[in-house]
Amino acid sequence: MVEEHRKIAVGLLFGGRSAEHDVSRASAANILRALNPDRYQVSLIGISRDGRWLVCDAGNGAGTGAAALTIPDKAPQIALVPAGGGRFVLCDDDAAGGSAVTRFDVVFPVLHGPNGEDGTVQGALELADVPFVGSAVTGSAVAMDKDVAKRLMRDAGLPVVPFITTTSLSRIDYAAAVAALGTTDLFVKPANMGSSVGVSRARSEQEFAASCELAFRYDHKLLVELGLNGAREIECSVLEESAGQIRASELGEIVPASKHGFYSYQAKYIDADGAALCIPAELPPQQAHRIQELAVEVFRLLGCEGLARVDFFVKGDEIFVNEVNTLPGFTSISMYPKLWEASGLSQTDLMDRLIAHALARHQRRRALSSE
């Protein structure tokens, strides 16, 4: 339990080894600005592209005005101690054991994609007995793997876009994919990646081959999905404020610029005019309510905790669950915080609730383990 008279020590973990490294740095800058300095003592821990954990407080200040936090290559390196009650040690090449740095009350992992959002870092934090924001190992791993997540949703009777999988060891060709899905219009995406990295459209044998080569740069397993021409992209933010008390936000719609064709990485983060965000989404009330219900149902089904953004396709009266992001973007243009702001919850209040959930969950699980 954190003493009421002192600030809560927060370790903000960002960067990472995935292709979403730069998105993570931008998300972390926005979260740092949203954390109330009167309540939290924040330390910045950047994970370099080569996997080193570095103390990045120097040079980042309070993050005010910075589009993204930086990870200096020469920053001091630290390591997380298993079963250490949140203890990190400073790596010192000249000393045998290193020296203690601090014990964080809670870690906020602002990591997107593999080696961060997929349960790997969550497992390390659990081994070290550190409270952390967001889903634990199971929810993180299941939601990260789009193949596994879609199979669970399909088996539960939830509506998903028809798909097949292919791997680097047993590839399928375009003809087989067309035969399986009944269309020549396909989307190819890495099974374990986010931010639309490695996603492309394929409407011919040549495009399909190029799409697979692109996606295989990021994962050994790919999803091949039926293309839904004319479908709308609707997103919903989900927040677990206490055990089992789960809320769905207002809905938002992503309208990609026609030059992009779909909500690609370039449309999201590079092209300032790549897409329009429409909040709230213009949907019939009954359909909007059903999407919110589905978002909460998917959150529970996949074992998510704390927060997630659930993405949908809507075509006419049909609703399809697209994917779940357990550590969604928190950049200045990201939907997750914007949808909560539209629902009456400021980013500062959102940070308070996420951290409170993490601390309360850790206390519950400690109590269970001691019985």
N, C-alpha and C positions, 0 to 999 in steps of 0.2 A: 504494500500500500504506500502511495506517495504521500509524504507529509504535506499538509495543507499550507503551511507557512512558506514553503519554498517553491521555486519554479520547477516544472516538470522537465527533466533532461531528455531531449529528443535527438536521436541520431537520424539525420536525413540521408538516406542511402540512394545514390543516383549514378547514372552513367551505364556501366555494364558492357558485356562482351557481345551483345547482339547488334544486329543492323539498326536497331532503334535507339542506339546510344545517344544520338543528338536530340531525339525527341525527349528522352529521359532528362537530359540536362535542361531543356526548356521547361518541362513540367516541374522540375525541382525548383527552378527560379520562381515560378508562379506560386508554388506551395510555400516557399520560404517567406514570400511577401504576405501570404495569407495567415501565417502562424502568428498569434498574438504575442509580442515580445514581453508583455507583462505577465504572461502565464508560462512561457516556454523558454528554456535555455537550449538553443539549437546548435548542434555541431554537424558540420558537413563532411560526409564520407563519400568520396567519389571512387567508383570502380573504373579503372582504366580499361582501354580496349584489350589489353593483354591480361586483364584479370587481377591486377594489384589493387588493394584497398588502400586509399590514400586520404590523409587528413587535409581537407581543402578549405578550411576556414580563412586562411590568409588569402587576400586578394578578392574574395567574393563579397566581403562586407555583409550588408543585410540583403543583398540581391536587388536593391531598389533600382529599377530601370534596366536591369540586365535582361536581355532576351533569353539567355541560357547561362547556367553556372559553368564555371571552368574547372578543369581537373589538371593542375600543373604537374608536369612529368616529374619534377624534382620534389614534390610534396612528401612529407614523412609517411612511411608505409606502416599500416597497423594490421593486426590479426585478431580475429574473434576467437575467444577461448571457449571450447566446449565445456558445458556444465559450469560455466563461470559466472552465472547470475548477471549476465549483461556486461561482463568485463572484456575490454579490449586491451591489447598490449601493443606498445610501440616497438616495431621491429628495429633492432639495433645490431648491425653487423659486427660491432666491436664487443658486444656483451652476449653472454650465453643465453640468458633467459628473457631479455627484453624488460621493459618497465611498464607498470600499469598506467593506463591513460585515464579511464573513467568507467563508470557503470551507468549505462543509459537506463532510464525508466522505461523507455519505449523506443523502438526503431520504426521509422516510416520509410518503407522501401518504395522509392519512386522509380521502379524499374519496369521496362516494357520488353516483352519477348523472351526468348530462351535465356537461360542462366540468370533469371531474375524474376520473371512472372510465372514460371513453370513449376514452382515448388522447390527448386534447388536452394535458393537463398532462404526460403521459409523453413526448410529442414535444418539448415545450419543455425538459424536463429532459435528454433525449438530445442536443438541440442544444447545450445548455450543458455537456455532458460531465459530468453529475452522476449518480453512482450513486443508484438509488432502489429502494424496496421494491415488489414486485408485478410484474404483467405489463407488458410493453412495449407499444408502439403497437398492433401487430396483435392480440394476445390481448385487450387492453383493448377495442378498438373492436368486434371480432367478438362478444365475449361481451355487450357492452352492448346491441347491436342484437338483440333477441330474434328478429326475423324472419330475419336473416342466420344467427344461431346455430342456429335450429331447422331451417333449410334445409340447413345443413351436416350437422347430426346426422341428419336424415332421409335425406339422400343417402348417408350412411355406414352406413345400416341400423340406426341406434339408435332405440329406441322413444320417440316424442314424441306428445303429445296432438294430434289433428287440429286444424288451424288454417287461417285465411285472413288476408290483410292488406287493409287499406283505407287510403286516404290522404285528406288534406284536399282534394286536387284531383280525386280519382276515388272518391267515396264509394259504398259499397254499402248497400242497405237491409236491413231485418230479414228480409224474405222471401228475398232472395238468400242471406243468411248461413245461414238455416235450410235452404235447399235444398242449399247446398254442404256443410254439416256434418251434415245429417240429424238435427237435434235442435232443439227450441225453447228449450233451456236453454244459454245462452251466457255466456262471460266476455269482457269487453272491457278491453284494457289498452294503455297507451302502449308502443310498441316500445322506446323508449330511456328507461327510468326504472326505479327500484327502490323498495324499502320499501313495495310495494303502493300507491304513490302513483298516483291516477287509475284504479285498478282497480275495476270493479263488475260485478255480475251482471245479466243481461238475459233475461227470460222472456216478453217481450211487445214489440210494436212500439214502444210508448211508452217502456218501460224501455230498449230498445236505442238509441233516439234520444237519451235523456238520458245513457246511458253513453258514447256517442260524443262528445257535447258535453263531458262531463267529461274524457275522455281526451285530446281534442284541445287542451285547455288546456296540456298538457305536451309534446306531440309532434305532428308532422304525419303520422306513420304509426302505425297501430294494429294490434294483433293481435286477432282474434276467434277464440276457442277453444271447443271443445266442452266443456260442463260435465260433470265426472265425479262424479256423485252418489255419496256414500259413500266417496270416495277418501281415503286417509290422506296427510298431508304429512310426508315424511321428508327429513332433511337430513344431508349429509355434508361434513365439512371436509377439504380437501386441502392438503398441504404439500409443496413441493419443497425438499428440504434441500440438494441439490447437483444439478448438471446431470444430468437424467434419473432421479434418485432421488426418486420420488414416493410419498408415503404417504397413505392414507385413514384417517380417524379412526373412532372409534365412531360409531354412528348415533343421531340424535335424532328425536323426533316432535313436531310442533306440533299441539296439540289446541285449536282456537279455541273460545271460549265460544259456546254455542248462539245467544246474542243477536246475535253478529256474523255468523254464517253461514260466513265464511271468514276467513283471516288477513289482515285489512285493516290499513291504517296505524294506525287507531284502536286495533285490538286489539294491535298491536305496541308502540306507544309512548305511547298516551294512557291507555287503560284498564288499570289495574294488574292487573285480573282478566280481561283480554281473552283470554288463552290460557294453557294449561299446556304446559310444556316437559318432555317425558319422555325422560330419558337414563339408560341406553340404550333405544332403541326396542325394543319387544317384537315381534320378527320371527323366523320360522324361520331357523336358522343359514345354510342354503343361500341363502335369499333375501337375507339381510343381506350375505353375502359377494358375491353378484351385484351388489348396489347399490354396494358399495365398488369392485368392479371397473369398473363403469360410470362411477363418479365419476372414477377415474383416466383411463379411456379418453376421456371427454369433455374433461377437463383437457388432455390431449395433443392431441386433435383440434382444439380451438379455439385452440391456441397459447398457452395460459395459462402463467404462470411465477410462482414464489414461493408464492402462495396463491390459494385460491378456495373458495367454498362452493357445492356442487352440490345443487340441490333436486329432489326427486322426488315423484311421486304413485304410491301403491301401492293397487291395487284388486284384492283377492283375490290371485291368483297373478301378475297383470300389474304390470309396472313401467314407468313413463313418466318420462323426464327432463323436468323443468319448465324450469329456467333455471340460469344460472351467474352468480355474483357474484364478480368479480375483486378487489373491495375491500369485503368483507362488513362488516357492522356489528360494532363492538367495544364496544358499550355494556355496561353491567353485566348486561343480560339477553340479550345476543346469543349465538346458537348457535355461531358459529365458535370463539371462545375456550373456551366451555363444553365443546364436544365434545373439544377437545384436552386440557382438564383431566381429563375423564373417561377419556381415553386415556393419562393419565400424564404429560402435558406441561404444566407451569405456564405462566401467562401471561408471566412474566419469561423463562423459557427459550424460549418461543415467540418473543418479541421478539428474543432473541439469534440465533435461527436465521434469522429473516426478514432481519435486517440482515446477517448473515454471507453469506446467499445473494446479497443485492443487491451487496455488495462484491466477492464472488468472480465474479459474472456480469460486472460492469464490467471487472474485470481480464482476463477471458477475451476480451471483445469488443475491448478496447484492443489486446490482443496480436494478434488477428486483423487488425485494421485497420492494424497497423504492418508486417505481413508483405508 
